[in-house]
Amino acid sequence: MPTEVSSHDTIAAISTPPGRGGIGIVRLSGSEAVSIATQLVRLRGPLEHGRARLADVLDSDSEVESEIESEVEARIDGRIDESLVTYFAGPNSYTAEDLVEIAAHGSPIVLNILLRKALHLGARLAEPGEFTQRAFLSGRIDLTQAEAVRDLIEAQTLTQARLAASQMGGALSRRVTPAKHALLELIALLEAGIDFAEDDLAVAPETEILRRINEIIPPLQALEATFAHGRILHDGLTLAIVGRPNAGKSSLFNALVERERAIVTPIPGTTRDTVTERIALGGIPLELVDTAGLREATDEAERQGIVRSREALADAAIVLIVLDATQPLHEEDLRLFASVTGRPVLIARNKSDLIASTGEVAELAMGQAGIPVLTTSAVTGTGIAELREAILALATGGAASEPGMLTSLRHHKSITTALEGLQDAARAIAQSIPHEMVLLDLYRTLWVLDSLTGQTTPDDVLNLIFSTFCIGK
């Protein structure tokens, strides 16, 4: 929200997604929300906090009517729709201001009538995320909770939704609060020692100060360690399925997405371009990329497809190499193994239904420096469940979800900066540096912990965060 926009205005917006639907909601917040709302509809009962009231949405006799009259033909006694109006009196509302929500049928025409008339009556169109920003500025929620609102809206898996709901409940703030309180106590102790130094006031010895600092560090380190898994849960991963032509890559791709997404034929080189599909695996959004078979191209179209395959291979977080179990290892396979050294890789030895023995699997695994090798058949489904489990284990590193995980780079940067400040303070104490200098490191730590929850976050950072929200939230 631009800083010049007044936070005292009454704001209005359509809070439901664009398009037609069963229900559409127009939301108003501010000191004039009730006054404006009662002019938009004809209430069938007085507004009461936390209660829904039936109301008629009225056609407008203002200039708005002339613009949309031709589109609204059926009118009964000036009514164009029925609605439910819910009133939340401040400070007991989402924004801590008077807030009114008008739920009508999800007709874009009706919703636009309501919104445009609200603007005509003095409301201002809400900026992206302005309702949630007002909730934050009023102290109803902290910044991590506000960001979790956006994450919940954007969640693609149940695990993401659960994680966002946990953050909305203040899980991350609760993990940071004990460390912050201990830090404040230490700062107060050092400040008192400086203020009353001339009175020979006893100050804790350096061993005690160092002990206190070292007690704050481990919980923050444990929190910082959650970022690797939290980022994956929040952002997801890309998995590239690569291999030589006719190894069964597209068949495995279809088996993983559980539908016939990619074309499969017995002809080598059927896939000429990358095919992508997003799935949820153990709550993690996973983008699967089926690629063209890697070999010497026979024509320009195949050459371009192979170039894109190699680009997908380079960009992928995880690589699944598919081998044809009925064929011996090829030189192209060996080059592929060499190109993915040091990266998260799985090998699927496909078409196992066409061979009598899988004895070569152990030898292959030993030859590839411990890369996990699974025997699969896209035709019979053999090994597909095990392949899913192996992909999930590789993606998460075996880590489990926990409350209050770090999911964004902003959160992670705040915690790592706080740890740096504490470590600098510990080194300063160990070197008998004056406490005035130690306090600079401790205050730097306190500032970044405050910025995590939004207590000292600059306006430009707040504007950047809330500009990523949708209008009406």
Phi and psi in degrees as a GROMACS rama.xvg file:
@    title "Ramachandran Plot"
@    xaxis  label "Phi"
@    yaxis  label "Psi"
@TYPE xy
-56.9039  142.004  PRO-2
-67.2071  -23.0539  THR-3
-78.6182  -11.5091  GLU-4
-72.0272  132.308  VAL-5
-73.7811  135.466  SER-6
-83.4244  -1.18695  SER-7
-96.8712  -6.49873  HIS-8
-66.4965  154.219  ASP-9
-85.9223  126.152  THR-10
-109.934  154.794  ILE-11
-143.763  149.945  ALA-12
-166.198  157.369  ALA-13
-82.1073  120.989  ILE-14
-97.0279  -0.466965  SER-15
-104.261  158.008  THR-16
-61.0817  152.63  PRO-17
-59.6124  151.257  PRO-18
109.756  -175.13  GLY-19
-94.6087  145.765  ARG-20
-162.512  175.975  GLY-21
-66.2996  -38.0769  GLY-22
-132.467  141.572  ILE-23
-133.203  143.267  GLY-24
-123.177  131.201  ILE-25
-108.148  128.941  VAL-26
-116.542  137.713  ARG-27
-127.518  143.037  LEU-28
-144.74  134.456  SER-29
140.118  178.302  GLY-30
-65.296  -26.0714  SER-31
-100.668  10.7206  GLU-32
-59.745  -44.9454  ALA-33
-68.1142  -44.6751  VAL-34
-59.5463  -44.0872  SER-35
-69.7184  -43.8578  ILE-36
-60.7463  -38.611  ALA-37
-70.541  -14.5419  THR-38
-92.5151  -14.017  GLN-39
-85.311  -28.3944  LEU-40
-133.31  164.665  VAL-41
-106.617  102.844  ARG-42
-70.7061  145.245  LEU-43
-100.422  9.50341  ARG-44
-173.632  157.909  GLY-45
-67.3634  146.553  PRO-46
-68.4323  141.268  LEU-47
-142.027  137.748  GLU-48
-53.3701  128.632  HIS-49
75.8937  7.6545  GLY-50
-117.469  142.989  ARG-51
-91.7918  140.956  ALA-52
-126.397  136.686  ARG-53
-68.5482  145.866  LEU-54
-155.407  157.337  ALA-55
-100.417  131.669  ASP-56
-82.9932  123.536  VAL-57
-96.5075  144.132  LEU-58
-67.338  150.694  ASP-59
-93.444  140.648  SER-60
-101.007  11.9495  ASP-61
-90.7093  -167.73  SER-62
-65.3816  -19.4675  GLU-63
-62.1714  -35.978  VAL-64
-61.3489  -43.239  GLU-65
-63.5972  -25.8058  SER-66
-80.1519  -29.7769  GLU-67
-119.877  3.29646  ILE-68
-59.8773  -38.0068  GLU-69
-65.6205  -19.7557  SER-70
-92.4834  -12.0545  GLU-71
-118.724  105.829  VAL-72
-98.8245  -39.473  GLU-73
-89.1313  112.605  ALA-74
-133.615  133.973  ARG-75
-123.354  112.538  ILE-76
52.8956  41.3378  ASP-77
77.4438  2.20587  GLY-78
-97.083  136.459  ARG-79
-115.827  -10.7384  ILE-80
-166.075  162.946  ASP-81
-105.167  150.99  GLU-82
-147.356  167.721  SER-83
-112.69  127.929  LEU-84
-113.387  123.494  VAL-85
-116.71  130.764  THR-86
-114.105  132.394  TYR-87
-123.141  114.942  PHE-88
-79.8458  134.499  ALA-89
-68.6243  148.463  GLY-90
-89.6073  10.1192  PRO-91
-91.9314  52.9454  ASN-92
-137.911  175.324  SER-93
-59.1965  -41.7551  TYR-94
-93.06  -5.53424  THR-95
69.7509  10.7421  ALA-96
-114.342  172.074  GLU-97
-60.5559  128.93  ASP-98
-134.596  133.443  LEU-99
-127.743  134.355  VAL-100
-120.005  125.195  GLU-101
-107.14  112.104  ILE-102
-101.772  106.283  ALA-103
-111.964  -176.942  ALA-104
-67.9168  149.795  HIS-105
-79.2257  47.3558  GLY-106
-87.7494  123.608  SER-107
-54.6461  -33.5816  PRO-108
-65.4802  -48.2492  ILE-109
-63.3316  -45.3926  VAL-110
-63.1943  -39.0527  LEU-111
-67.9815  -35.388  ASN-112
-59.1943  -48.7256  ILE-113
-60.7021  -47.0937  LEU-114
-66.4614  -46.3398  LEU-115
-67.2084  -35.9848  ARG-116
-69.206  -36.4353  LYS-117
-60.8737  -41.2918  ALA-118
-66.7618  -37.0014  LEU-119
-65.21  -29.8004  HIS-120
-87.3389  2.52303  LEU-121
119.56  -6.03079  GLY-122
-75.542  161.875  ALA-123
-115.47  143.462  ARG-124
-64.1493  128.178  LEU-125
-66.4908  143.476  ALA-126
-76.5727  162.651  GLU-127
-55.6435  127.149  PRO-128
73.0009  11.2835  GLY-129
-70.7453  -31.3347  GLU-130
-62.759  -45.8442  PHE-131
-69.6935  -34.7319  THR-132
-63.9898  -37.8858  GLN-133
-66.2009  -35.9073  ARG-134
-62.4907  -40.0198  ALA-135
-68.1414  -47.4956  PHE-136
-64.89  -27.8307  LEU-137
-83.0357  -6.18833  SER-138
87.1445  7.59557  GLY-139
-67.6798  -36.3506  ARG-140
-139.351  158.673  ILE-141
-94.6574  -178.998  ASP-142
-69.2967  -36.0844  LEU-143
-65.2517  -34.7799  THR-144
-70.0322  -38.5374  GLN-145
-62.9819  -43.2341  ALA-146
-64.6027  -31.7889  GLU-147
-67.5698  -27.9391  ALA-148
-60.5107  -46.8099  VAL-149
-62.2031  -42.5089  ARG-150
-62.8119  -37.4755  ASP-151
-65.9787  -41.8831  LEU-152
-62.1055  -38.0425  ILE-153
-89.8832  -0.594165  GLU-154
-59.1329  136.407  ALA-155
-110.31  -13.6445  GLN-156
-131.357  161.874  THR-157
-63.7949  -37.1137  LEU-158
-63.4556  -41.4682  THR-159
-61.6977  -41.4808  GLN-160
-64.6221  -41.842  ALA-161
-63.7782  -41.4662  ARG-162
-63.911  -43.7561  LEU-163
-63.3858  -41.3202  ALA-164
-62.8904  -37.9052  ALA-165
-63.2466  -42.3601  SER-166
-66.8175  -38.2329  GLN-167
-62.0535  -29.3497  MET-168
-80.0632  -0.0240893  GLY-169
90.3382  21.5796  GLY-170
-61.7459  -42.3161  ALA-171
-68.0754  -41.7654  LEU-172
-60.349  -39.3479  SER-173
-66.4435  -29.3187  ARG-174
-74.6764  -29.7358  ARG-175
-85.3332  -30.2952  VAL-176
-56.9201  -46.1193  THR-177
-59.607  -41.2245  PRO-178
-64.4981  -38.6524  ALA-179
-66.9323  -41.8549  LYS-180
-63.9983  -42.2894  HIS-181
-63.7992  -37.1735  ALA-182
-65.5601  -42.4735  LEU-183
-62.5653  -39.4319  LEU-184
-63.9975  -40.0621  GLU-185
-67.3728  -42.3241  LEU-186
-61.0653  -43.6409  ILE-187
-61.5542  -39.2394  ALA-188
-62.2633  -46.9645  LEU-189
-69.0984  -38.1721  LEU-190
-63.2278  -40.3841  GLU-191
-64.2529  -39.354  ALA-192
-63.6295  -35.2173  GLY-193
-73.7838  -44.3628  ILE-194
-64.8144  -34.2568  ASP-195
-113.818  26.6648  PHE-196
-60.5185  -36.5896  ALA-197
-70.2079  -18.726  GLU-198
-93.1741  8.68684  ASP-199
56.1747  36.5241  ASP-200
-67.1115  132.346  LEU-201
-66.7723  127.126  ALA-202
-113.674  146.895  VAL-203
-55.7127  140.01  ALA-204
-64.1799  164.164  PRO-205
-60.9671  -31.934  GLU-206
-63.9354  -36.3291  THR-207
-70.7726  -40.4903  GLU-208
-63.1731  -43.7143  ILE-209
-65.0567  -37.5295  LEU-210
-61.7199  -43.0247  ARG-211
-63.683  -42.039  ARG-212
-62.6522  -43.6504  ILE-213
-69.3492  -18.4947  ASN-214
-80.3958  -25.6954  GLU-215
-78.0037  -32.9102  ILE-216
-64.4052  -49.7536  ILE-217
-56.3131  -44.584  PRO-218
-61.0768  -36.2115  PRO-219
-71.6593  -34.7608  LEU-220
-64.9757  -40.3561  GLN-221
-63.7187  -38.4767  ALA-222
-67.1902  -43.1623  LEU-223
-60.4927  -34.5694  GLU-224
-68.515  -17.3005  ALA-225
-77.2361  -11.3367  THR-226
-64.4598  -37.8082  PHE-227
-56.9369  -46.6037  ALA-228
-78.5711  -39.0869  HIS-229
-62.0864  -39.2763  GLY-230
-64.1493  -39.4936  ARG-231
-65.6793  -42.7912  ILE-232
-63.1618  -35.8478  LEU-233
-77.7335  -45.9018  HIS-234
-99.4308  -26.3872  ASP-235
83.6051  -178.57  GLY-236
-136.794  163.392  LEU-237
-113.683  132.721  THR-238
-118.938  122.422  LEU-239
-98.3131  128.889  ALA-240
-99.4189  113.627  ILE-241
-128.331  163.807  VAL-242
155.832  -178.405  GLY-243
-75.8717  162.229  ARG-244
-58.0901  144.288  PRO-245
65.9632  21.7963  ASN-246
-83.1181  -12.3309  ALA-247
101.214  23.7937  GLY-248
-62.1322  -48.5647  LYS-249
-66.1269  -34.1105  SER-250
-66.1509  -42.1201  SER-251
-66.7384  -38.8256  LEU-252
-57.1161  -48.2464  PHE-253
-63.6997  -37.5404  ASN-254
-66.1554  -36.6609  ALA-255
-73.0491  -37.1418  LEU-256
-86.4574  -8.5932  VAL-257
63.3673  35.3043  GLU-258
-164.177  162.915  ARG-259
-79.4535  78.9089  GLU-260
-86.1825  -41.139  ARG-261
-104.55  146.824  ALA-262
-72.165  132.722  ILE-263
-124.104  125.362  VAL-264
-139.721  163.865  THR-265
-73.6422  -6.82615  PRO-266
-80.8386  122.607  ILE-267
-59.952  140.176  PRO-268
85.0575  19.6032  GLY-269
-60.7631  -44.9649  THR-270
-78.7662  116.857  THR-271
-105.435  -11.8301  ARG-272
-141.478  166.366  ASP-273
-74.6735  140.361  THR-274
-121.072  128.433  VAL-275
-118.841  151.065  THR-276
-154.196  139.439  GLU-277
-101.762  130.508  ARG-278
-129.314  169.353  ILE-279
-111.322  125.787  ALA-280
-125.83  109.735  LEU-281
60.3559  31.3588  GLY-282
84.943  -4.00059  GLY-283
-97.3718  126.475  ILE-284
-67.138  123.824  PRO-285
-126.113  121.145  LEU-286
-95.3166  113.074  GLU-287
-88.9947  137.5  LEU-288
-123.824  112.271  VAL-289
-87.5463  130.673  ASP-290
-117.756  163.413  THR-291
-69.5061  148.636  ALA-292
-63.1217  139.871  GLY-293
-88.087  115.731  LEU-294
-166.473  -179.828  ARG-295
-70.5216  122.329  GLU-296
-65.5813  144.858  ALA-297
-99.5896  -15.0238  THR-298
-155.313  174.947  ASP-299
-65.8664  -39.1934  GLU-300
-62.1796  -43.5731  ALA-301
-67.9915  -36.35  GLU-302
-60.5325  -44.7262  ARG-303
-65.9134  -36.3532  GLN-304
-63.6843  -38.936  GLY-305
-68.826  -37.7394  ILE-306
-59.3631  -44.5343  VAL-307
-66.6178  -33.784  ARG-308
-62.8866  -43.1531  SER-309
-68.4934  -33.4721  ARG-310
-65.5204  -42.815  GLU-311
-63.5424  -38.4234  ALA-312
-61.9394  -41.2966  LEU-313
-69.5167  -33.4006  ALA-314
-86.4782  -18.8413  ASP-315
-71.2006  144.437  ALA-316
-78.0458  -32.0837  ALA-317
-131.638  143.226  ILE-318
-119.012  129.985  VAL-319
-110.991  110.436  LEU-320
-91.6501  124.476  ILE-321
-105.006  125.262  VAL-322
-112.677  148.298  LEU-323
-85.3838  112.364  ASP-324
-65.0035  -17.7241  ALA-325
-87.7008  -3.84862  THR-326
-120.141  147.54  GLN-327
-70.3665  162.28  PRO-328
-59.3195  137.846  LEU-329
-105.394  161.042  HIS-330
-58.8372  -35.3249  GLU-331
-65.1603  -35.2789  GLU-332
-62.0664  -44.3744  ASP-333
-64.0868  -39.471  LEU-334
-64.4767  -37.3854  ARG-335
-65.5263  -42.4253  LEU-336
-58.2411  -43.8998  PHE-337
-65.7095  -32.7326  ALA-338
-74.5715  -16.5788  SER-339
-110.982  15.4584  VAL-340
-57.6136  131.55  THR-341
85.6913  0.76203  GLY-342
-108.671  160.064  ARG-343
-65.5016  112.826  PRO-344
-134.475  142.703  VAL-345
-125.497  150.116  LEU-346
-117.92  127.614  ILE-347
-110.47  117.061  ALA-348
-91.3391  94.0228  ARG-349
-87.1717  170.614  ASN-350
65.8386  35.0415  LYS-351
-65.2644  -20.1542  SER-352
-69.718  -12.195  ASP-353
-100.167  1.68175  LEU-354
-121.963  154.161  ILE-355
-85.3273  -25.8153  ALA-356
-137.87  151.578  SER-357
-114.702  29.2779  THR-358
-66.0326  -22.2024  GLY-359
-75.1043  -11.7063  GLU-360
-62.1771  -47.1473  VAL-361
-61.922  -42.9527  ALA-362
-61.6939  -40.744  GLU-363
-65.25  -41.7153  LEU-364
-63.501  -42.4502  ALA-365
-64.7232  -35.7881  MET-366
-73.4304  -16.5099  GLY-367
-111.355  34.398  GLN-368
54.1211  42.9042  ALA-369
81.3042  9.80722  GLY-370
-63.2296  128.087  ILE-371
-58.9522  132.158  PRO-372
-120.104  126.868  VAL-373
-119.902  145.504  LEU-374
-95.2806  124.587  THR-375
-133.577  160.179  THR-376
-142.748  113.04  SER-377
-68.9834  -20.6626  ALA-378
-77.933  -48.9009  VAL-379
-93.5424  -14.7413  THR-380
87.6865  1.25838  GLY-381
-60.6625  129.197  THR-382
80.3534  -3.05035  GLY-383
-68.3976  -42.9083  ILE-384
-62.3846  -42.0703  ALA-385
-65.0055  -35.2562  GLU-386
-65.1128  -42.0125  LEU-387
-59.9321  -44.7437  ARG-388
-63.6622  -39.1172  GLU-389
-67.8055  -39.4022  ALA-390
-63.2551  -43.8825  ILE-391
-64.2193  -42.7095  LEU-392
-63.6833  -38.5642  ALA-393
-69.2492  -36.3135  LEU-394
-69.6353  -40.4997  ALA-395
-95.9222  -15.2338  THR-396
66.1926  19.1938  GLY-397
84.3912  -0.491456  GLY-398
-76.0742  147.123  ALA-399
-107.743  156.448  ALA-400
-68.9017  148.58  SER-401
-147.968  156.158  GLU-402
-63.542  145.149  PRO-403
71.9227  32.2975  GLY-404
-74.0845  151.958  MET-405
-79.3243  126.602  LEU-406
-122.055  -12.0743  THR-407
-123.654  155.342  SER-408
-62.5492  -33.7195  LEU-409
-62.8575  -45.0062  ARG-410
-61.3245  -45.776  HIS-411
-62.7487  -41.8816  HIS-412
-63.8982  -38.8888  LYS-413
-61.628  -45.1193  SER-414
-69.1552  -42.349  ILE-415
-65.3947  -37.6655  THR-416
-66.1225  -39.2748  THR-417
-62.1112  -43.0246  ALA-418
-63.2365  -39.5054  LEU-419
-61.9949  -41.6881  GLU-420
-62.1995  -42.9564  GLY-421
-66.2346  -40.8739  LEU-422
-66.5786  -36.9082  GLN-423
-65.1134  -40.2791  ASP-424
-64.3132  -41.0161  ALA-425
-63.2909  -41.796  ALA-426
-64.7436  -38.9469  ARG-427
-63.6302  -42.3952  ALA-428
-63.3142  -43.2537  ILE-429
-61.9745  -27.1704  ALA-430
-97.1357  9.99604  GLN-431
58.0674  35.8314  SER-432
-74.3748  142.75  ILE-433
-52.7413  147.514  PRO-434
-63.8447  -26.605  HIS-435
-58.9032  -37.9224  GLU-436
-75.4284  -35.5656  MET-437
-62.3061  -39.0559  VAL-438
-61.4446  -30.7466  LEU-439
-60.3431  -41.9767  LEU-440
-68.4711  -38.602  ASP-441
-69.6085  -38.7854  LEU-442
-67.8874  -35.0054  TYR-443
-62.2113  -41.3346  ARG-444
-63.3118  -44.3222  THR-445
-62.3037  -39.6139  LEU-446
-63.0679  -43.3158  TRP-447
-72.1532  -31.1329  VAL-448
-67.9788  -37.7372  LEU-449
-65.7709  -37.478  ASP-450
-67.2718  -26.8054  SER-451
-61.1503  -44.3355  LEU-452
-93.023  -6.18476  THR-453
98.6008  7.23555  GLY-454
-72.5418  -28.7312  GLN-455
-129.791  23.5867  THR-456
-76.7866  130.22  THR-457
-60.772  153.272  PRO-458
-59.0062  -37.4463  ASP-459
-66.1461  -32.5489  ASP-460
-68.9403  -42.9661  VAL-461
-60.5233  -45.0024  LEU-462
-60.9016  -39.9439  ASN-463
-65.4356  -42.1544  LEU-464
-63.8745  -49.4672  ILE-465
-76.0496  -19.3032  PHE-466
-68.767  -15.5935  SER-467
-85.4807  -5.32579  THR-468
-79.3613  163.032  PHE-469
-81.9496  155.059  CYS-470
-67.6389  136.018  ILE-471
100.485  -2.8714  GLY-472
